[in-house]
């Protein structure tokens, strides 16, 4: 989490799920159980999950003890050469973005993903790789 660069081209998965969050975000806390469940159910699928926060690592230990995240946590992500910040258009937390191997954004939404109708549509997107309708 020390400001490393991550190369999306090195990901071997069909899809990359990036979940942007921060400490103090209620929606982030609300969606974590469902996202953990999705990750567990799809752990053998060709999907990479990244949890992305700009919170300092020293502040995360206590937070993650209360609100565990079951997939890889990235900090200070640099998407140099892959996307511009405006492409992601992150206006609130949490924001979740799904891209495919061709670097097409299939899903980019602000707000928590919950175990409701929209959550089930999100799961369908991950299972089929088809853009959000």
Protein Blocks (a to p, Z undefined) as FASTA:
>chain_A
ZZpacdfklpcbfbdcdddddehiaklmmmmmmmmmmmmmmmmpccddddddfbdfklmm
mmmmmmccfbdcdehiafehkacfklnopabdcddddddfkopafbdceddddddfklmm
mmmmmmnopacZZ
